[in-house]
């Protein structure tokens, strides 16, 4: 199971990279920096932790989509 603080930090980095890319475009400097920071954080994790993060992220997306 993934530590809640690590999940929160990773989720925040993923969310920032997603939002910045949608607002300023994938080619903008700010989006590229946010994406790089997220991938650096992601690459520092072991494989099981990455899997736990993405599995939980999918559950969160499904739950949010079910709300409307």
Buried (B, 14 or more C-beta within 10 A) or exposed (E): EBEEEBBEEBBEBBEBBBEBBEEBEEEEEBBBEBBEEBEEBBEEBEEEBBEBBEEBBEEEEEEEEEEE
